[in-house]
């Protein structure tokens, strides 16, 4: 999950936004299957929603660009990167609390 959380913003910023869908799905499924912490689940859902919005807009626009990266507004790129950072922090805090037990 941590690798997916790091891969999402790197792929979106590196202009591979459509391929970033794979780590988004892996992070979401992993968060809901393996982590009991609600903050991690919410952060994973936040990443998925912030990624899904520009994806749906790109798919439904009749005059969209040839790639999701070219069609995505820079604000959405920033939101996806910020949501991924929140997800990474939530993962770190959840693992830290498990170690302290």
JOFEN-V300630 format. One line per field, one symbol per residue. phi: phi as a letter, one per 30 degrees, with the letter a starting at -180 (. if undefined). psi: psi as a letter, one per 30 degrees, with the letter a starting at -180 (. if undefined). burial: 1 if it has 9 or more other ideal C-beta (glycine too) atoms within 8 Angstrom, else 0. A space follows every 50 residues. Layout:
BEGIN
phi = ???
psi = ???
burial = ???
END
This chain:
BEGIN
phi = .ddddddeddddddicddddddddddddddddcccddddddddddddddd dddddddddcddcdddbddddddeddeddddddddddddddddddddddd d
psi = eeeeeeeeeeeeeghheeffeefeeeeeeeefefkfkeeeeeeeeeeeef eeefeeeeefkfgllfleeffkkfeeeeeeeeeeeeeeeeeeeeeeeeef .
burial = 10011111101100011101101111110110001010111111111101 10111011000000001110110001101110111111111011001000 0
END
